[in-house]
Amino acid sequence: MLENELKLSGCINNQLKYVGDTAEDGLNKLYKILDILELEYAPASHMVRQEDIYFDSKDHLLESSGASLRIRNTESQKVLTIKKMLKAQSAVMRREEVELPIPDVENEQQFLTKNFEKYFPQYVGTLLNEILCVYNTRHEIMISTTCSTYKLCFDKFEYYCNSTGEGGDPLYEIEIEQLNGDDIETDSSIGKLSVILTDLMGFSIEKRSKYIKGVDWLKQKEKFENRLFVLFDFVSYSLKPSAIQMQLVREFTKLLQEELSEYDDDCVKIPIGDGVILGFADNINVFSFLSSFSSKLRSYNSCVPNNRRLVIRTAIHYGPIYEYVDINGNPNFAGSGINIVARIGGQAHQNQVLVSNACVNFLKESEGICIQNLDSAQKITVKHDLVLTVHNYYDRSNGVGCPRL
């Protein structure tokens, strides 16, 4: 039997899937949407925490055949799930699915191997490897339309690779799974719900499974490289008139581009709200760059009125970054290095320079930092209750930073 002709002889699962960025109140918004559409739903969602461990051969035979094999752990049970994608011409994901509860008395690895060889006899003798984990907090809402009954799932999940110890950022997904019938595409109520999810909540239709996206995430992780990140963020920027904001951005960009041409014009440049994150190669002396750029800022500020001065705060970190293609098909960057320098920058004050402990440790080894300019370590708590260790940097002789507050 050819790989693209695998048959599981399981039930057919029809669902719509949506992905996007959302705030923590996404679940409340879903309830409001159901009320607007006058859809019947259970009075309270069922929340469950899931750990999904996906297995495949070393050369990803299951992935290449459109199948997946996972063990799902919840507080109440363990279930082995085997899925096979079926061809579809629409947005609906059609999958053949087999679910097998794992008995408490059964050896988990033997149960996994036995059923892998049962449902994929052409792969008998193939060694299975753990590929990745998905940690998911799922809220399930049972909804009804005049046509059918559905399970609406709101997922907040993260990828994790045990072999490398690398984890991903939280992601959000909404699934609408039909529990009876095969008319999800023609159900007008579901059609209206889909329009609201995509047009108003900013979600996009997804036809890839979590496993396939997880494999893509792993491939991106393989392209990780460490960089020295410098964040510049304007202080009190949003309080200024729009015309002055535009002028500040133009002048700041001009000064920055001039300085970068002398140090590392090929550095990664990531615009953020009212500032920028620069990702330098790890052989660049970022403090020399910072000293020179600070001198240019002082010269500029000495020649303009107070309300047109470029007042910034700075954060520096050493960490990983990777390049990916975003939803619009454009190259973009992500990685914990970017996230952490942004979190640190949010804690810095006017003219202050905060340096992560990871960056200090790296630069100590490369002799790229003057220890005398660093205050003792301090702990800060940032988003998601993450505790980071940072140092205040103050180079009085070159006018970089300010004393610890």
C-alpha positions as CSV (number, residue, x, y, z in Angstrom):
1,M,0.0,0.0,0.0
2,L,1.4,3.4,-0.9
3,E,2.0,6.0,1.8
4,N,-0.7,8.4,0.5
5,E,-3.2,5.5,0.5
6,L,-3.1,4.7,4.2
7,K,-6.4,3.7,5.7
8,L,-7.2,3.7,9.4
9,S,-10.8,2.5,9.3
10,G,-11.6,5.0,12.0
11,C,-14.3,7.7,12.4
12,I,-14.3,10.8,10.1
13,N,-13.6,14.0,11.9
14,N,-14.8,17.3,10.2
15,Q,-13.6,20.6,11.7
16,L,-12.8,24.2,11.0
17,K,-9.6,25.6,12.5
18,Y,-8.5,29.2,13.0
19,V,-5.2,30.6,14.3
20,G,-4.2,34.1,15.5
21,D,-3.0,36.4,18.2
22,T,-5.4,37.1,21.0
23,A,-5.6,38.6,24.4
24,E,-6.4,36.6,27.5
25,D,-10.1,37.7,27.2
26,G,-10.5,35.7,23.9
27,L,-12.8,33.2,25.6
28,N,-15.1,36.0,26.8
29,K,-15.2,37.4,23.3
30,L,-16.3,34.0,22.0
31,Y,-19.2,33.9,24.4
32,K,-20.3,37.4,23.3
33,I,-20.1,36.2,19.6
34,L,-22.3,33.2,20.4
35,D,-24.8,35.5,22.1
36,I,-24.9,37.8,19.1
37,L,-25.5,34.9,16.8
38,E,-28.1,33.5,19.2
39,L,-26.5,30.1,19.2
40,E,-27.3,27.7,22.0
41,Y,-24.4,26.7,24.1
42,A,-23.6,25.0,27.4
43,P,-23.7,27.6,30.3
44,A,-20.0,27.0,31.2
45,S,-17.0,25.8,29.2
46,H,-15.1,22.7,30.2
47,M,-11.4,23.5,30.8
48,V,-8.8,20.7,30.4
49,R,-5.0,20.8,30.4
50,Q,-3.5,18.5,27.9
51,E,0.0,17.2,27.2
52,D,0.3,15.8,23.7
53,I,3.5,13.9,22.8
54,Y,3.9,13.2,19.1
55,F,5.9,10.3,17.8
56,D,7.3,9.6,14.3
57,S,10.2,7.8,12.6
58,K,13.5,9.6,12.3
59,D,12.8,10.5,8.7
60,H,9.2,11.5,9.5
61,L,7.4,8.8,7.6
62,L,4.0,9.6,9.2
63,E,4.3,13.3,8.6
64,S,5.1,12.7,4.9
65,S,2.0,10.4,4.6
66,G,-0.3,13.0,6.2
67,A,-0.7,11.0,9.4
68,S,0.2,11.6,13.1
69,L,0.6,9.5,16.2
70,R,0.3,11.0,19.7
71,I,-0.2,10.1,23.3
72,R,-2.5,12.6,25.1
73,N,-2.1,13.0,28.8
74,T,-4.9,14.7,30.8
75,E,-5.6,14.6,34.5
76,S,-8.0,11.7,34.1
77,Q,-6.6,9.5,31.4
78,K,-4.0,8.7,28.7
79,V,-5.2,8.2,25.1
80,L,-3.3,7.1,22.0
81,T,-4.6,8.9,19.0
82,I,-3.9,8.1,15.3
83,K,-4.9,10.6,12.6
84,K,-4.8,10.7,8.8
85,M,-5.6,13.8,6.8
86,L,-8.1,13.3,4.0
87,K,-8.1,15.4,0.9
88,A,-10.5,18.3,0.9
89,Q,-11.1,21.2,-1.5
90,S,-12.5,23.5,1.1
91,A,-11.5,25.1,4.4
92,V,-12.9,22.1,6.3
93,M,-10.2,19.8,7.7
94,R,-11.3,16.1,7.2
95,R,-9.4,13.5,9.1
96,E,-9.8,9.9,9.8
97,E,-9.2,9.3,13.5
98,V,-8.7,6.4,15.9
99,E,-8.6,6.9,19.7
100,L,-7.4,4.1,22.0
101,P,-7.4,4.6,25.8
102,I,-4.2,3.3,27.3
103,P,-5.0,0.8,30.1
104,D,-3.3,1.6,33.4
105,V,-1.8,-1.9,33.4
106,E,-0.4,-1.7,29.9
107,N,3.2,-0.7,29.2
108,E,2.9,2.6,27.4
109,Q,5.8,2.0,25.0
110,Q,4.6,-1.5,24.1
111,F,1.1,-0.2,23.6
112,L,2.4,2.5,21.3
113,T,4.5,0.1,19.2
114,K,1.9,-2.5,19.0
115,N,-0.8,-0.1,17.6
116,F,1.7,1.7,15.4
117,E,2.5,-1.6,13.7
118,K,-1.2,-2.6,13.6
119,Y,-2.3,0.6,11.8
120,F,0.8,1.0,9.7
121,P,1.9,-2.5,8.9
122,Q,4.2,-1.3,6.1
123,Y,6.3,0.3,8.7
124,V,6.8,-2.8,11.0
125,G,10.2,-2.7,12.5
126,T,10.5,1.1,12.2
127,L,11.8,2.8,15.4
128,L,9.6,5.5,16.8
129,N,11.1,8.7,18.2
130,E,9.5,11.4,20.4
131,I,9.3,14.4,18.1
132,L,7.8,17.2,20.2
133,C,5.3,18.0,22.9
134,V,2.4,20.4,22.9
135,Y,1.2,21.8,26.2
136,N,-2.4,23.0,25.7
137,T,-5.0,24.7,27.9
138,R,-8.3,24.0,26.2
139,H,-11.7,25.4,26.9
140,E,-14.5,23.3,25.3
141,I,-17.9,24.8,24.6
142,M,-20.8,22.6,23.3
143,I,-22.9,24.6,20.8
144,S,-26.0,23.8,18.7
145,T,-27.4,25.2,15.5
146,T,-30.6,24.2,13.7
147,C,-28.5,21.8,11.7
148,S,-26.1,20.1,14.0
149,T,-24.1,20.0,17.3
150,Y,-20.5,21.1,17.6
151,K,-17.6,21.3,20.0
152,L,-16.0,24.7,20.0
153,C,-12.5,24.6,21.4
154,F,-10.4,27.7,22.4
155,D,-6.8,26.6,22.8
156,K,-3.8,28.3,24.2
157,F,-0.8,26.1,23.6
158,E,3.0,26.0,23.5
159,Y,5.5,23.7,21.7
160,Y,8.3,22.1,23.6
161,C,11.2,19.9,22.5
162,N,12.5,17.6,25.2
163,S,15.7,16.8,23.4
164,T,16.8,20.4,23.3
165,G,14.9,21.9,26.2
166,E,13.6,24.6,23.9
167,G,10.0,25.9,24.3
168,G,7.9,28.2,22.1
169,D,5.8,31.2,22.7
170,P,2.1,30.8,23.5
171,L,-0.1,30.3,20.5
172,Y,-3.9,30.5,20.1
173,E,-6.2,28.3,18.1
174,I,-10.0,27.9,17.7
175,E,-11.5,24.7,16.5
176,I,-15.1,24.0,15.5
177,E,-15.6,20.2,15.4
178,Q,-18.9,18.7,14.1
179,L,-20.1,16.0,16.3
180,N,-22.9,14.6,14.1
181,G,-23.5,14.9,10.4
182,D,-21.4,16.1,7.5
183,D,-22.8,19.5,6.6
184,I,-20.5,21.9,8.5
185,E,-19.8,23.7,5.2
186,T,-23.5,24.4,4.5
187,D,-24.4,25.4,8.1
188,S,-25.3,29.1,7.8
189,S,-24.8,29.7,11.5
190,I,-21.3,28.3,11.4
191,G,-20.6,30.4,8.3
192,K,-21.6,33.5,10.2
193,L,-19.4,32.5,13.1
194,S,-16.5,32.0,10.7
195,V,-16.9,35.4,9.3
196,I,-16.8,37.0,12.7
197,L,-13.7,35.0,13.8
198,T,-11.8,36.0,10.6
199,D,-13.1,39.6,10.0
200,L,-13.6,40.9,13.5
201,M,-11.3,38.9,15.8
202,G,-8.4,38.8,13.2
203,F,-8.1,35.0,13.1
204,S,-7.2,33.2,9.9
205,I,-8.3,29.9,8.6
206,E,-5.8,27.1,9.2
207,K,-5.6,23.8,7.3
208,R,-2.5,22.4,9.1
209,S,-2.6,20.3,12.2
210,K,-0.8,21.2,15.4
211,Y,1.7,18.4,14.6
212,I,2.6,19.7,11.1
213,K,2.9,23.3,12.5
214,G,5.1,21.8,15.3
215,V,7.4,20.2,12.8
216,D,7.7,23.5,11.0
217,W,8.5,25.1,14.4
218,L,11.3,22.5,15.0
219,K,12.8,23.3,11.6
220,Q,12.8,27.0,12.4
221,K,14.5,26.2,15.7
222,E,17.3,24.5,13.8
223,K,18.0,27.9,12.2
224,F,18.4,29.6,15.5
225,E,21.4,31.8,16.0
226,N,22.4,33.9,19.0
227,R,22.7,37.6,18.7
228,L,23.3,40.7,20.8
229,F,20.1,42.6,21.0
230,V,19.9,46.3,21.7
231,L,16.4,47.8,22.3
232,F,15.8,51.6,22.0
233,D,12.4,52.8,23.2
234,F,11.1,56.4,23.2
235,V,10.0,57.8,26.6
236,S,6.7,59.6,26.8
237,Y,6.4,59.3,23.0
238,S,2.6,58.8,22.9
239,L,2.0,62.0,24.9
240,K,3.4,64.2,22.1
241,P,1.4,65.5,19.1
242,S,1.3,63.3,16.1
243,A,3.4,65.8,14.0
244,I,6.1,65.8,16.6
245,Q,6.0,62.0,16.8
246,M,6.6,61.8,13.1
247,Q,9.5,64.2,13.2
248,L,11.1,62.3,16.2
249,V,10.9,59.0,14.3
250,R,12.5,60.5,11.2
251,E,15.4,62.1,13.1
252,F,16.0,59.0,15.2
253,T,16.0,56.8,12.2
254,K,18.4,59.1,10.3
255,L,20.8,59.2,13.3
256,L,20.6,55.4,13.8
257,Q,21.1,54.5,10.2
258,E,24.3,56.7,10.1
259,E,25.6,54.9,13.2
260,L,24.8,51.4,11.9
261,S,26.6,52.0,8.7
262,E,29.8,52.3,10.7
263,Y,29.2,49.3,12.9
264,D,27.0,46.6,11.5
265,D,24.7,47.7,8.7
266,D,23.6,44.1,8.2
267,C,22.2,43.7,11.7
268,V,18.6,42.6,12.2
269,K,16.3,45.6,12.5
270,I,12.9,45.0,14.1
271,P,10.5,47.9,14.5
272,I,8.5,47.9,17.7
273,G,5.7,50.3,18.7
274,D,7.7,53.4,19.3
275,G,11.2,52.1,19.1
276,V,13.4,49.5,17.5
277,I,15.2,46.2,18.4
278,L,18.6,45.7,16.8
279,G,20.1,42.2,16.5
280,F,23.9,42.4,16.2
281,A,26.4,39.7,15.3
282,D,28.0,38.5,18.5
283,N,31.4,39.8,17.5
284,I,30.2,43.4,17.5
285,N,31.2,45.7,20.4
286,V,27.7,46.9,21.3
287,F,28.9,49.2,24.1
288,S,31.2,51.0,21.7
289,F,28.2,51.4,19.4
290,L,26.1,52.6,22.3
291,S,28.7,55.1,23.4
292,S,29.0,56.6,19.9
293,F,25.3,56.7,19.3
294,S,24.6,58.3,22.7
295,S,27.1,61.0,21.7
296,K,25.1,61.7,18.5
297,L,21.9,61.9,20.5
298,R,23.4,64.4,22.9
299,S,24.6,66.6,20.1
300,Y,21.2,66.4,18.4
301,N,19.3,67.2,21.7
302,S,21.5,70.2,22.4
303,C,20.2,71.9,19.2
304,V,16.4,71.4,19.5
305,P,13.7,72.5,21.9
306,N,12.9,70.3,24.9
307,N,9.7,68.9,23.3
308,R,11.7,67.7,20.3
309,R,14.5,65.9,22.1
310,L,15.1,62.3,21.6
311,V,14.7,60.7,25.0
312,I,15.1,56.9,25.1
313,R,15.6,54.0,27.4
314,T,17.7,51.0,26.4
315,A,17.8,47.3,27.1
316,I,20.5,44.8,26.0
317,H,20.3,41.0,25.9
318,Y,22.1,38.0,24.4
319,G,19.8,35.3,23.1
320,P,18.4,33.3,20.1
321,I,16.6,34.5,17.0
322,Y,15.3,32.8,13.9
323,E,13.9,34.0,10.6
324,Y,10.5,32.8,9.3
325,V,7.9,33.8,6.7
326,D,4.9,35.6,8.2
327,I,1.2,35.3,7.3
328,N,1.7,37.9,4.5
329,G,4.5,35.9,3.0
330,N,7.1,38.4,4.2
331,P,10.4,37.6,6.0
332,N,10.2,38.2,9.8
333,F,12.0,37.3,12.9
334,A,11.1,35.7,16.2
335,G,12.8,34.0,19.2
336,S,13.1,34.3,22.9
337,G,16.0,36.8,22.5
338,I,13.6,39.3,21.0
339,N,10.9,38.6,23.6
340,I,13.3,39.0,26.6
341,V,14.9,42.2,25.5
342,A,11.5,43.7,25.0
343,R,10.4,42.6,28.5
344,I,13.6,44.2,30.0
345,G,13.1,47.4,28.0
346,G,9.6,47.7,29.5
347,Q,11.2,48.0,33.0
348,A,13.9,50.6,32.1
349,H,13.5,54.3,32.9
350,Q,14.4,57.4,31.0
351,N,18.1,57.3,29.9
352,Q,18.6,54.0,31.7
353,V,20.5,51.1,30.2
354,L,19.5,47.6,31.6
355,V,21.6,44.6,30.6
356,S,20.5,41.0,31.1
357,N,22.6,38.7,33.1
358,A,22.8,36.3,30.1
359,C,24.4,39.2,28.1
360,V,26.8,40.0,30.9
361,N,28.0,36.4,31.2
362,F,28.5,36.2,27.5
363,L,30.4,39.5,27.2
364,K,32.6,38.6,30.3
365,E,33.9,35.6,28.3
366,S,34.6,37.7,25.2
367,E,35.9,40.7,27.2
368,G,33.4,42.9,25.5
369,I,32.1,44.7,28.6
370,C,33.6,47.0,31.3
371,I,32.6,45.4,34.6
372,Q,33.2,48.6,36.5
373,N,30.2,50.2,34.7
374,L,27.8,47.5,35.9
375,D,25.8,47.6,39.1
376,S,25.2,44.5,41.1
377,A,22.5,42.1,39.8
378,Q,18.8,42.8,40.5
379,K,15.7,40.8,39.9
380,I,12.8,42.1,37.9
381,T,9.4,40.4,37.2
382,V,8.0,40.9,33.7
383,K,5.1,39.5,31.7
384,H,3.8,36.0,32.5
385,D,5.5,36.4,36.0
386,L,8.9,35.7,34.4
387,V,11.7,36.7,36.8
388,L,14.8,38.0,35.0
389,T,18.2,39.0,36.4
390,V,19.5,42.4,35.0
391,H,22.3,44.9,35.7
392,N,22.2,48.7,35.4
393,Y,24.9,50.0,33.1
394,Y,26.3,53.5,33.7
395,D,29.4,54.7,31.8
396,R,29.8,58.2,33.3
397,S,32.9,59.1,31.3
398,N,31.1,58.5,27.9
399,G,27.7,59.7,29.1
400,V,25.9,56.3,28.6
401,G,23.1,55.3,30.9
402,C,22.3,56.8,34.3
403,P,23.0,55.8,37.9
404,R,20.8,53.0,39.4
405,L,17.5,54.5,40.5
